[in-house]
Amino acid sequence: MASEAAGMGPQAHYFAALSEGRFEIQHCGVCQACQFFPRTVCMHCGAEDLTWIRPSGRGTVYSTSVVRRKPEAGGDYNVALIDLEEGVRLMSQVEGVAATDVRIGMAVQARVRQMDAAPRLVFVTEAAE
């Protein structure tokens, strides 16, 4: 992992890539599994042979929940667990649909958005692309 060799840990590498508009996850050269959240060793086999890859970004909503807020506080939003094609699950939000309209099994696509002066990984429905 070149960035780790240069003194940047895996979490710092992930956020640096996001700030440049790239979504990356780790891939193990030993067991061939992908993983997310970034770590220094493979969570599947313990190997240190990890490289960064750019996933397809295609995923499916595994679970979703609506967080209720007053309209003056920004209104309701969703929190969703997304299963990526590469086999990892992560937490994010689905944009472009009402919080209550996000459904388990919904096809989504990853996007990097600049929000509140920091990059964030979000998902949009494939219909919204």
Backbone as JSON Lines, residues from 0, in Angstrom:
{"i":0,"aa":"M","n":[0.85,-1.18,0.0],"ca":[0.0,0.0,0.0],"c":[0.89,1.23,0.0]}
{"i":1,"aa":"A","n":[0.96,1.87,-1.12],"ca":[1.88,2.99,-1.3],"c":[1.64,4.13,-0.33]}
{"i":2,"aa":"S","n":[0.39,4.5,-0.1],"ca":[0.11,5.63,0.78],"c":[0.51,5.32,2.22]}
{"i":3,"aa":"E","n":[0.33,4.05,2.65],"ca":[0.74,3.69,3.99],"c":[2.26,3.73,4.12]}
{"i":4,"aa":"A","n":[2.96,3.33,3.05],"ca":[4.43,3.38,3.07],"c":[4.91,4.82,3.17]}
{"i":5,"aa":"A","n":[4.12,5.76,2.66],"ca":[4.49,7.17,2.7],"c":[4.07,7.82,4.02]}
{"i":6,"aa":"G","n":[3.59,7.02,4.97],"ca":[3.23,7.57,6.27],"c":[1.75,7.86,6.45]}
{"i":7,"aa":"M","n":[0.93,7.56,5.45],"ca":[-0.5,7.81,5.54],"c":[-1.2,6.49,5.87]}
{"i":8,"aa":"G","n":[-1.95,6.45,6.95],"ca":[-2.68,5.25,7.32],"c":[-3.86,5.0,6.4]}
{"i":9,"aa":"P","n":[-4.49,3.83,6.51],"ca":[-5.58,3.5,5.6],"c":[-6.78,4.44,5.71]}
{"i":10,"aa":"Q","n":[-7.13,4.88,6.89],"ca":[-8.27,5.8,7.02],"c":[-7.95,7.14,6.36]}
{"i":11,"aa":"A","n":[-6.75,7.64,6.58],"ca":[-6.34,8.9,5.96],"c":[-6.32,8.78,4.43]}
{"i":12,"aa":"H","n":[-5.86,7.63,3.93],"ca":[-5.86,7.4,2.47],"c":[-7.29,7.45,1.93]}
{"i":13,"aa":"Y","n":[-8.22,6.77,2.6],"ca":[-9.61,6.75,2.16],"c":[-10.18,8.16,2.06]}
{"i":14,"aa":"F","n":[-10.0,8.97,3.11],"ca":[-10.56,10.32,3.1],"c":[-9.83,11.25,2.13]}
{"i":15,"aa":"A","n":[-8.53,11.03,1.92],"ca":[-7.8,11.83,0.93],"c":[-8.33,11.53,-0.47]}
{"i":16,"aa":"A","n":[-8.6,10.25,-0.77],"ca":[-9.16,9.89,-2.08],"c":[-10.55,10.51,-2.24]}
{"i":17,"aa":"L","n":[-11.37,10.45,-1.19],"ca":[-12.7,11.07,-1.26],"c":[-12.59,12.55,-1.56]}
{"i":18,"aa":"S","n":[-11.64,13.22,-0.93],"ca":[-11.49,14.67,-1.14],"c":[-11.09,14.99,-2.58]}
{"i":19,"aa":"E","n":[-10.54,13.99,-3.28],"ca":[-10.19,14.15,-4.7],"c":[-11.29,13.6,-5.61]}
{"i":20,"aa":"G","n":[-12.43,13.24,-5.01],"ca":[-13.57,12.77,-5.79],"c":[-13.55,11.29,-6.13]}
{"i":21,"aa":"R","n":[-12.65,10.53,-5.48],"ca":[-12.54,9.09,-5.77],"c":[-13.05,8.27,-4.59]}
{"i":22,"aa":"F","n":[-13.85,7.26,-4.87],"ca":[-14.29,6.29,-3.87],"c":[-13.44,5.05,-4.05]}
{"i":23,"aa":"E","n":[-12.71,4.65,-3.01],"ca":[-11.84,3.49,-3.08],"c":[-12.09,2.57,-1.89]}
{"i":24,"aa":"I","n":[-11.92,1.27,-2.14],"ca":[-11.97,0.28,-1.07],"c":[-10.72,-0.58,-1.18]}
{"i":25,"aa":"Q","n":[-10.48,-1.4,-0.18],"ca":[-9.28,-2.25,-0.18],"c":[-9.59,-3.63,-0.74]}
{"i":26,"aa":"H","n":[-8.59,-4.2,-1.42],"ca":[-8.67,-5.55,-1.99],"c":[-7.47,-6.34,-1.49]}
{"i":27,"aa":"C","n":[-7.71,-7.57,-1.02],"ca":[-6.63,-8.42,-0.51],"c":[-6.06,-9.27,-1.64]}
{"i":28,"aa":"G","n":[-4.74,-9.22,-1.8],"ca":[-4.07,-10.0,-2.82],"c":[-3.93,-11.47,-2.47]}
{"i":29,"aa":"V","n":[-4.17,-11.83,-1.21],"ca":[-4.04,-13.22,-0.78],"c":[-5.37,-13.96,-0.95]}
{"i":30,"aa":"C","n":[-6.44,-13.48,-0.32],"ca":[-7.73,-14.18,-0.37],"c":[-8.68,-13.6,-1.42]}
{"i":31,"aa":"Q","n":[-8.29,-12.5,-2.07],"ca":[-9.06,-11.84,-3.13],"c":[-10.34,-11.18,-2.65]}
{"i":32,"aa":"A","n":[-10.53,-11.02,-1.34],"ca":[-11.73,-10.37,-0.81],"c":[-11.53,-8.86,-0.75]}
{"i":33,"aa":"C","n":[-12.64,-8.13,-0.82],"ca":[-12.61,-6.69,-0.63],"c":[-13.07,-6.39,0.78]}
{"i":34,"aa":"Q","n":[-12.69,-5.22,1.28],"ca":[-13.13,-4.84,2.62],"c":[-13.35,-3.34,2.72]}
{"i":35,"aa":"F","n":[-14.24,-3.01,3.62],"ca":[-14.52,-1.63,3.98],"c":[-15.02,-1.7,5.42]}
{"i":36,"aa":"F","n":[-14.63,-0.92,6.23],"ca":[-13.86,0.27,6.42],"c":[-12.37,-0.08,6.35]}
{"i":37,"aa":"P","n":[-11.53,0.85,5.89],"ca":[-10.11,0.57,5.71],"c":[-9.42,0.09,6.99]}
{"i":38,"aa":"R","n":[-8.54,-0.88,6.8],"ca":[-7.76,-1.45,7.91],"c":[-6.33,-1.69,7.44]}
{"i":39,"aa":"T","n":[-5.47,-2.04,8.37],"ca":[-4.08,-2.33,8.01],"c":[-3.87,-3.79,7.63]}
{"i":40,"aa":"V","n":[-4.8,-4.67,7.99],"ca":[-4.74,-6.08,7.62],"c":[-6.1,-6.52,7.08]}
{"i":41,"aa":"C","n":[-6.09,-7.59,6.3],"ca":[-7.33,-8.12,5.74],"c":[-8.2,-8.68,6.86]}
{"i":42,"aa":"M","n":[-9.45,-8.25,6.91],"ca":[-10.37,-8.73,7.94],"c":[-10.81,-10.16,7.69]}
{"i":43,"aa":"H","n":[-10.54,-10.69,6.49],"ca":[-10.95,-12.05,6.15],"c":[-9.86,-13.08,6.43]}
{"i":44,"aa":"C","n":[-8.6,-12.73,6.13],"ca":[-7.52,-13.72,6.28],"c":[-6.33,-13.23,7.09]}
{"i":45,"aa":"G","n":[-6.3,-11.95,7.44],"ca":[-5.21,-11.42,8.25],"c":[-3.98,-10.99,7.48]}
{"i":46,"aa":"A","n":[-4.01,-11.12,6.15],"ca":[-2.85,-10.74,5.33],"c":[-2.69,-9.23,5.29]}
{"i":47,"aa":"E","n":[-1.47,-8.8,5.02],"ca":[-1.16,-7.38,4.9],"c":[-1.07,-6.93,3.44]}
{"i":48,"aa":"D","n":[-1.34,-7.84,2.51],"ca":[-1.23,-7.57,1.07],"c":[-2.51,-6.89,0.56]}
{"i":49,"aa":"L","n":[-2.69,-5.64,0.95],"ca":[-3.89,-4.89,0.58],"c":[-3.56,-3.81,-0.45]}
{"i":50,"aa":"T","n":[-4.41,-3.69,-1.45],"ca":[-4.28,-2.62,-2.44],"c":[-5.61,-1.87,-2.5]}
{"i":51,"aa":"W","n":[-5.55,-0.68,-3.06],"ca":[-6.76,0.14,-3.2],"c":[-7.34,-0.05,-4.58]}
{"i":52,"aa":"I","n":[-8.64,-0.24,-4.66],"ca":[-9.32,-0.36,-5.95],"c":[-10.5,0.61,-5.98]}
{"i":53,"aa":"R","n":[-10.92,0.95,-7.19],"ca":[-12.12,1.77,-7.36],"c":[-13.27,0.83,-7.67]}
{"i":54,"aa":"P","n":[-14.2,0.66,-6.72],"ca":[-15.31,-0.25,-6.97],"c":[-16.26,0.3,-8.02]}
{"i":55,"aa":"S","n":[-17.13,-0.56,-8.51],"ca":[-18.12,-0.13,-9.51],"c":[-19.06,0.92,-8.94]}
{"i":56,"aa":"G","n":[-19.27,0.89,-7.63],"ca":[-20.2,1.81,-6.99],"c":[-21.64,1.33,-7.03]}
{"i":57,"aa":"R","n":[-21.88,0.24,-7.77],"ca":[-23.24,-0.3,-7.83],"c":[-23.52,-1.11,-6.57]}
{"i":58,"aa":"G","n":[-24.72,-0.88,-6.03],"ca":[-25.07,-1.59,-4.81],"c":[-26.57,-1.77,-4.67]}
{"i":59,"aa":"T","n":[-26.93,-2.39,-3.56],"ca":[-28.31,-2.67,-3.23],"c":[-28.56,-2.28,-1.78]}
{"i":60,"aa":"V","n":[-29.69,-1.66,-1.52],"ca":[-30.04,-1.3,-0.14],"c":[-30.32,-2.58,0.63]}
{"i":61,"aa":"Y","n":[-29.56,-2.79,1.69],"ca":[-29.73,-3.96,2.56],"c":[-30.72,-3.64,3.68]}
{"i":62,"aa":"S","n":[-30.63,-2.42,4.21],"ca":[-31.49,-1.99,5.31],"c":[-31.59,-0.47,5.26]}
{"i":63,"aa":"T","n":[-32.69,0.06,5.78],"ca":[-32.85,1.51,5.79],"c":[-33.67,1.93,7.0]}
{"i":64,"aa":"S","n":[-33.41,3.13,7.45],"ca":[-34.14,3.7,8.58],"c":[-34.35,5.19,8.3]}
{"i":65,"aa":"V","n":[-35.46,5.72,8.8],"ca":[-35.75,7.13,8.64],"c":[-35.46,7.84,9.96]}
{"i":66,"aa":"V","n":[-34.64,8.88,9.89],"ca":[-34.36,9.72,11.05],"c":[-35.29,10.91,10.95]}
{"i":67,"aa":"R","n":[-36.11,11.07,11.97],"ca":[-37.11,12.15,11.96],"c":[-36.53,13.41,12.58]}
{"i":68,"aa":"R","n":[-36.72,14.54,11.88],"ca":[-36.32,15.85,12.38],"c":[-37.39,16.86,12.03]}
{"i":69,"aa":"K","n":[-37.44,17.91,12.81],"ca":[-38.35,19.01,12.5],"c":[-37.93,19.63,11.17]}
{"i":70,"aa":"P","n":[-38.89,20.16,10.41],"ca":[-38.54,20.79,9.12],"c":[-37.49,21.89,9.27]}
{"i":71,"aa":"E","n":[-37.58,22.69,10.34],"ca":[-36.6,23.76,10.52],"c":[-35.2,23.24,10.85]}
{"i":72,"aa":"A","n":[-35.09,21.96,11.2],"ca":[-33.79,21.34,11.46],"c":[-33.29,20.57,10.25]}
{"i":73,"aa":"G","n":[-33.99,20.69,9.12],"ca":[-33.55,20.04,7.89],"c":[-34.47,18.93,7.41]}
{"i":74,"aa":"G","n":[-35.45,18.56,8.23],"ca":[-36.39,17.53,7.82],"c":[-35.85,16.12,7.97]}
{"i":75,"aa":"D","n":[-36.68,15.16,7.62],"ca":[-36.32,13.75,7.74],"c":[-35.21,13.38,6.75]}
{"i":76,"aa":"Y","n":[-34.42,12.38,7.12],"ca":[-33.43,11.83,6.2],"c":[-33.31,10.33,6.46]}
{"i":77,"aa":"N","n":[-32.71,9.62,5.51],"ca":[-32.55,8.18,5.66],"c":[-31.11,7.83,5.99]}
{"i":78,"aa":"V","n":[-30.95,6.74,6.68],"ca":[-29.65,6.1,6.9],"c":[-29.81,4.69,6.35]}
{"i":79,"aa":"A","n":[-28.91,4.3,5.45],"ca":[-29.06,3.01,4.78],"c":[-27.76,2.21,4.85]}
{"i":80,"aa":"L","n":[-27.92,0.89,4.95],"ca":[-26.8,-0.03,4.77],"c":[-26.85,-0.49,3.32]}
{"i":81,"aa":"I","n":[-25.72,-0.34,2.64],"ca":[-25.64,-0.65,1.2],"c":[-24.67,-1.81,0.99]}
{"i":82,"aa":"D","n":[-25.1,-2.83,0.27],"ca":[-24.22,-3.92,-0.14],"c":[-23.7,-3.61,-1.53]}
{"i":83,"aa":"L","n":[-22.37,-3.46,-1.65],"ca":[-21.76,-3.23,-2.96],"c":[-21.56,-4.54,-3.7]}
{"i":84,"aa":"E","n":[-21.5,-4.46,-5.02],"ca":[-21.24,-5.65,-5.85],"c":[-19.96,-6.36,-5.43]}
{"i":85,"aa":"E","n":[-19.01,-5.61,-4.91],"ca":[-17.72,-6.19,-4.54],"c":[-17.77,-6.97,-3.23]}
{"i":86,"aa":"G","n":[-18.93,-6.99,-2.57],"ca":[-19.08,-7.81,-1.38],"c":[-18.93,-7.1,-0.05]}
{"i":87,"aa":"V","n":[-18.83,-5.79,-0.05],"ca":[-18.72,-5.06,1.22],"c":[-20.04,-4.37,1.53]}
{"i":88,"aa":"R","n":[-20.26,-4.13,2.8],"ca":[-21.47,-3.42,3.26],"c":[-21.01,-2.15,3.94]}
{"i":89,"aa":"L","n":[-21.69,-1.04,3.64],"ca":[-21.34,0.22,4.28],"c":[-22.58,1.05,4.58]}
{"i":90,"aa":"M","n":[-22.41,2.01,5.48],"ca":[-23.52,2.88,5.88],"c":[-23.4,4.2,5.14]}
{"i":91,"aa":"S","n":[-24.54,4.69,4.65],"ca":[-24.57,5.94,3.92],"c":[-26.0,6.46,3.88]}
{"i":92,"aa":"Q","n":[-26.26,7.33,2.91],"ca":[-27.6,7.85,2.66],"c":[-27.93,7.68,1.19]}
{"i":93,"aa":"V","n":[-29.23,7.54,0.9],"ca":[-29.7,7.51,-0.48],"c":[-30.33,8.86,-0.75]}
{"i":94,"aa":"E","n":[-29.8,9.56,-1.76],"ca":[-30.3,10.89,-2.12],"c":[-31.25,10.81,-3.3]}
{"i":95,"aa":"G","n":[-32.04,11.87,-3.45],"ca":[-32.88,12.0,-4.63],"c":[-34.26,11.38,-4.48]}
{"i":96,"aa":"V","n":[-34.53,10.75,-3.34],"ca":[-35.86,10.21,-3.06],"c":[-36.21,10.58,-1.62]}
{"i":97,"aa":"A","n":[-37.5,10.63,-1.34],"ca":[-37.94,10.9,0.03],"c":[-37.4,9.82,0.96]}
{"i":98,"aa":"A","n":[-37.07,10.2,2.18],"ca":[-36.52,9.26,3.15],"c":[-37.4,8.03,3.31]}
{"i":99,"aa":"T","n":[-38.69,8.22,3.26],"ca":[-39.63,7.1,3.45],"c":[-39.78,6.24,2.2]}
{"i":100,"aa":"D","n":[-39.22,6.67,1.06],"ca":[-39.34,5.91,-0.19],"c":[-38.15,5.0,-0.46]}
{"i":101,"aa":"V","n":[-37.13,5.04,0.38],"ca":[-35.99,4.14,0.21],"c":[-36.45,2.74,0.62]}
{"i":102,"aa":"R","n":[-36.18,1.76,-0.23],"ca":[-36.67,0.4,0.0],"c":[-35.54,-0.62,-0.01]}
{"i":103,"aa":"I","n":[-35.67,-1.65,0.82],"ca":[-34.74,-2.78,0.81],"c":[-34.78,-3.4,-0.58]}
{"i":104,"aa":"G","n":[-33.6,-3.69,-1.12],"ca":[-33.49,-4.27,-2.46],"c":[-33.36,-3.24,-3.57]}
{"i":105,"aa":"M","n":[-33.5,-1.95,-3.25],"ca":[-33.41,-0.88,-4.25],"c":[-31.98,-0.82,-4.82]}
{"i":106,"aa":"A","n":[-31.87,-0.73,-6.13],"ca":[-30.57,-0.59,-6.79],"c":[-30.1,0.85,-6.67]}
{"i":107,"aa":"V","n":[-28.83,1.03,-6.27],"ca":[-28.27,2.36,-6.06],"c":[-26.86,2.44,-6.65]}
{"i":108,"aa":"Q","n":[-26.38,3.67,-6.81],"ca":[-25.06,3.94,-7.37],"c":[-24.35,4.96,-6.49]}
{"i":109,"aa":"A","n":[-23.09,4.71,-6.18],"ca":[-22.3,5.61,-5.31],"c":[-21.94,6.89,-6.02]}
{"i":110,"aa":"R","n":[-21.89,7.97,-5.25],"ca":[-21.45,9.29,-5.71],"c":[-20.67,9.94,-4.57]}
{"i":111,"aa":"V","n":[-19.63,10.68,-4.91],"ca":[-18.9,11.47,-3.92],"c":[-19.44,12.89,-4.02]}
{"i":112,"aa":"R","n":[-19.91,13.41,-2.9],"ca":[-20.48,14.76,-2.85],"c":[-19.69,15.61,-1.86]}
{"i":113,"aa":"Q","n":[-19.51,16.87,-2.21],"ca":[-18.89,17.83,-1.29],"c":[-20.01,18.41,-0.42]}
{"i":114,"aa":"M","n":[-19.97,18.14,0.87],"ca":[-21.03,18.59,1.78],"c":[-20.4,19.16,3.04]}
{"i":115,"aa":"D","n":[-20.84,20.35,3.42],"ca":[-20.35,20.98,4.65],"c":[-18.83,21.02,4.69]}
{"i":116,"aa":"A","n":[-18.22,21.4,3.6],"ca":[-16.76,21.55,3.48],"c":[-16.0,20.24,3.61]}
{"i":117,"aa":"A","n":[-16.69,19.1,3.49],"ca":[-16.01,17.8,3.55],"c":[-16.68,16.86,2.55]}
{"i":118,"aa":"P","n":[-15.9,15.99,1.92],"ca":[-16.5,15.04,0.99],"c":[-17.26,13.94,1.73]}
{"i":119,"aa":"R","n":[-18.3,13.45,1.08],"ca":[-19.1,12.38,1.66],"c":[-19.54,11.41,0.58]}
{"i":120,"aa":"L","n":[-19.56,10.14,0.92],"ca":[-20.04,9.12,-0.01],"c":[-21.55,8.98,0.2]}
{"i":121,"aa":"V","n":[-22.3,9.16,-0.86],"ca":[-23.75,8.99,-0.83],"c":[-24.14,8.08,-2.0]}
{"i":122,"aa":"F","n":[-25.4,7.71,-2.04],"ca":[-25.9,6.88,-3.11],"c":[-27.13,7.52,-3.73]}
{"i":123,"aa":"V","n":[-27.34,7.26,-5.02],"ca":[-28.53,7.72,-5.72],"c":[-29.18,6.48,-6.32]}
{"i":124,"aa":"T","n":[-30.48,6.56,-6.55],"ca":[-31.14,5.43,-7.19],"c":[-30.69,5.35,-8.63]}
{"i":125,"aa":"E","n":[-30.67,4.17,-9.17],"ca":[-30.24,4.02,-10.57],"c":[-31.18,4.77,-11.5]}
{"i":126,"aa":"A","n":[-32.44,4.92,-11.12],"ca":[-33.4,5.66,-11.94],"c":[-33.04,7.14,-11.99]}
{"i":127,"aa":"A","n":[-32.36,7.65,-10.93],"ca":[-32.03,9.07,-10.84],"c":[-30.75,9.42,-11.61]}
{"i":128,"aa":"E","n":[-30.04,8.44,-12.11],"ca":[-28.77,8.72,-12.78],"c":[-28.93,9.47,-14.06]}
